Amino acid sequence: MPLFLESCRRNPDINWLLFSDCGTPSGLPDNVCVEPISYEGYCSLVSQRLGITFAPANAYKLCDIKPALGYIHQDRLRGYDFWAFGDLDVVYGRLRTYFTAERLARYELYSTHARRVSGHLCLVRNTSQMRELFMKMPRWKERFMDQEHHALDEGAFSRLFLWRKNFPQPLFKLVGLFNPLRRRSEFIEAFSTPDGCIPWIDGAFRFPKRWYWVDGALTNDRDGSREFPYFHFAIWKRGAWAERTAPLLEAVQSLACRPAWMIDESGVSEYVQ
């Protein structure tokens, strides 16, 4: 968490809002707000805002309502051009180097995967149409209210934009031309999640082994000076890191204060260039 927060700090013109019952971390960046609320209290808030009964026993069910967060929290979005949903198991690079002003002027939604909405980071323009778009998912109320995790952010919500996503690229592109939502969206692979089912930049299943975070810029040992918007730990935490002992919080807090880190299969350490 200290590394996540420090990577947020280095993106000062982007704000993060976290609803949490875990307390407020020390040294919280100015652009990160932690709003204390119990799990039951948050579920009650969702129920009230959506007009449903939202009471999942497993908190992982919260992932299903990601596409609705802009609607649920629209009172907190006044004055913002975009809202977003994402994950905590990431370290951000220089997001504005990737999401430039010119880029953000073009589309209504930005996914960092090519053929699905990226649940770990997806930007959505802050308009009533886009905030309410989740309501076009089939049986959204029913699926929000049940106890099953449906992965709606990367599944049903994706399908509003992407028709026939398993078609070969030429046909997939052609079909997209007939979907107004697809034409107003950007789906480009940002290569944020190594060692997964998506081949790397060169089309091979050979992935970077070391990632470098230096004063907010994120690179790796495979792609030279190319910067990445963020690094997602999803595969590593289930694989290379699964049997490793978690470091002491004090050690990670100390590391977060350093200007450069290296992230590899052994963990996270100070990086000396």
PERA-V498562 format. One record per residue. N is the residue number from 1. SS is DSSP state (H for helix, E for strand, C for the rest). PHI is phi in whole degrees, -180 to 180 (none if undefined). NEAR is the number of other ideal C-beta (glycine too) atoms within 8 Angstrom. Layout:
# PERA-V498562
N & SS & PHI & NEAR
N & SS & PHI & NEAR
This chain:
# PERA-V498562
1 & C & none & 7
2 & H & -59 & 12
3 & H & -71 & 13
4 & H & -57 & 12
5 & H & -65 & 14
6 & H & -66 & 11
7 & H & -69 & 15
8 & H & -68 & 13
9 & H & -56 & 11
10 & C & -79 & 10
11 & C & -121 & 13
12 & C & -67 & 7
13 & C & -96 & 5
14 & C & -122 & 9
15 & C & -111 & 7
16 & E & -116 & 8
17 & E & -123 & 8
18 & E & -117 & 8
19 & E & -96 & 6
20 & E & -152 & 9
21 & C & -112 & 6
22 & C & -102 & 3
23 & C & 84 & 5
24 & C & -104 & 6
25 & C & -62 & 9
26 & C & -72 & 5
27 & C & 66 & 7
28 & C & -63 & 9
29 & C & -62 & 9
30 & C & -64 & 6
31 & C & -95 & 11
32 & E & -122 & 12
33 & E & -113 & 7
34 & E & -108 & 9
35 & E & -104 & 8
36 & E & -66 & 7
37 & C & -163 & 9
38 & C & -75 & 6
39 & H & -60 & 7
40 & H & -64 & 6
41 & H & -65 & 8
42 & H & -70 & 10
43 & H & -61 & 11
44 & H & -66 & 8
45 & H & -62 & 10
46 & H & -60 & 12
47 & H & -58 & 12
48 & H & -65 & 7
49 & H & -71 & 8
50 & H & -98 & 12
51 & C & 68 & 5
52 & C & -134 & 9
53 & C & -104 & 5
54 & C & -111 & 11
55 & C & -146 & 6
56 & C & -71 & 9
57 & C & -72 & 5
58 & C & -105 & 7
59 & H & -65 & 6
60 & H & -64 & 6
61 & H & -60 & 12
62 & H & -58 & 8
63 & H & -61 & 11
64 & H & -65 & 12
65 & H & -95 & 13
66 & H & -53 & 13
67 & H & -63 & 12
68 & H & -97 & 11
69 & H & -63 & 10
70 & H & -64 & 12
71 & H & -77 & 11
72 & H & -61 & 11
73 & C & -113 & 10
74 & H & -64 & 8
75 & H & -68 & 5
76 & H & -99 & 6
77 & C & -108 & 11
78 & C & -62 & 5
79 & C & 92 & 3
80 & C & -96 & 8
81 & C & -77 & 5
82 & E & -136 & 9
83 & E & -122 & 12
84 & E & -150 & 8
85 & E & -126 & 11
86 & E & -166 & 9
87 & C & -117 & 9
88 & C & -97 & 6
89 & C & -86 & 9
90 & E & -139 & 15
91 & E & -124 & 13
92 & E & -84 & 13
93 & C & -94 & 16
94 & C & -86 & 13
95 & H & -62 & 11
96 & H & -75 & 9
97 & H & -74 & 9
98 & H & -88 & 12
99 & C & -91 & 9
100 & C & -71 & 8
101 & H & -60 & 5
102 & H & -64 & 6
103 & H & -67 & 10
104 & H & -72 & 12
105 & C & -79 & 5
106 & C & -92 & 6
107 & C & -131 & 9
108 & C & -100 & 10
109 & E & -142 & 15
110 & E & -129 & 12
111 & E & -108 & 14
112 & C & -94 & 13
113 & C & -118 & 11
114 & C & -83 & 6
115 & C & -131 & 7
116 & C & -166 & 11
117 & C & -66 & 13
118 & C & -88 & 12
119 & C & -64 & 12
120 & C & -82 & 13
121 & E & -171 & 13
122 & E & -143 & 15
123 & E & -99 & 11
124 & E & -133 & 15
125 & E & -64 & 10
126 & C & -86 & 11
127 & C & -124 & 7
128 & H & -61 & 5
129 & H & -61 & 7
130 & H & -77 & 12
131 & H & -67 & 13
132 & C & -97 & 8
133 & H & -63 & 12
134 & H & -57 & 10
135 & H & -69 & 6
136 & H & -86 & 6
137 & C & -67 & 12
138 & C & -57 & 4
139 & C & 54 & 6
140 & H & -63 & 13
141 & H & -64 & 8
142 & H & -59 & 7
143 & H & -77 & 13
144 & H & -68 & 12
145 & H & -84 & 8
146 & C & -79 & 6
147 & C & -94 & 6
148 & C & -84 & 6
149 & C & -88 & 8
150 & C & -102 & 8
151 & C & 53 & 9
152 & C & -65 & 15
153 & C & -63 & 14
154 & C & -96 & 10
155 & C & -109 & 10
156 & H & -62 & 11
157 & H & -67 & 15
158 & H & -58 & 12
159 & H & -68 & 9
160 & H & -66 & 9
161 & H & -99 & 13
162 & C & -116 & 12
163 & C & -96 & 9
164 & C & 54 & 8
165 & C & -67 & 10
166 & C & -92 & 4
167 & C & -64 & 8
168 & C & -56 & 5
169 & H & -51 & 6
170 & H & -60 & 6
171 & H & -70 & 9
172 & H & -60 & 13
173 & H & -66 & 8
174 & H & -64 & 7
175 & H & -59 & 11
176 & H & -62 & 11
177 & C & -65 & 8
178 & C & -92 & 5
179 & C & -111 & 11
180 & H & -57 & 5
181 & H & -65 & 11
182 & H & -65 & 12
183 & H & -66 & 8
184 & C & -101 & 8
185 & E & -132 & 12
186 & E & -116 & 9
187 & E & -121 & 11
188 & C & -131 & 7
189 & C & -68 & 7
190 & C & -98 & 11
191 & C & 55 & 9
192 & C & -96 & 13
193 & C & -127 & 10
194 & C & -70 & 10
195 & C & 70 & 8
196 & C & -98 & 7
197 & C & -89 & 2
198 & C & -99 & 8
199 & C & -62 & 6
200 & C & -78 & 13
201 & C & -55 & 5
202 & C & -86 & 6
203 & C & 88 & 5
204 & C & -99 & 6
205 & C & -92 & 5
206 & C & -117 & 6
207 & C & -116 & 8
208 & C & -60 & 10
209 & C & -104 & 7
210 & C & -135 & 9
211 & E & -118 & 13
212 & E & -122 & 13
213 & E & -111 & 16
214 & E & -128 & 10
215 & C & 50 & 6
216 & C & 96 & 10
217 & E & -92 & 10
218 & E & -116 & 16
219 & E & -133 & 12
220 & E & -145 & 10
221 & C & -86 & 7
222 & C & -115 & 8
223 & C & -118 & 8
224 & C & 61 & 4
225 & C & -89 & 4
226 & C & -61 & 6
227 & C & -93 & 11
228 & C & -120 & 14
229 & C & -69 & 15
230 & E & -169 & 16
231 & E & -119 & 13
232 & E & -103 & 10
233 & C & -81 & 10
234 & H & -50 & 11
235 & H & -77 & 10
236 & H & -63 & 11
237 & H & -72 & 9
238 & H & -93 & 7
239 & C & -116 & 8
240 & C & -58 & 7
241 & C & -98 & 11
242 & C & -59 & 7
243 & C & -99 & 3
244 & C & -84 & 8
245 & C & -78 & 3
246 & C & -65 & 3
247 & C & -69 & 8
248 & C & -67 & 5
249 & H & -57 & 7
250 & H & -62 & 6
251 & H & -68 & 8
252 & H & -71 & 13
253 & H & -62 & 11
254 & H & -65 & 8
255 & H & -64 & 13
256 & H & -62 & 10
257 & C & -81 & 6
258 & C & -79 & 8
259 & C & -77 & 4
260 & E & -149 & 12
261 & E & -130 & 12
262 & E & -119 & 12
263 & E & -118 & 11
264 & E & -143 & 9
265 & C & -67 & 7
266 & C & -87 & 5
267 & E & 134 & 9
268 & E & -123 & 9
269 & E & -145 & 9
270 & E & -68 & 8
271 & C & -110 & 10
272 & C & -112 & 4
273 & C & -76 & 4
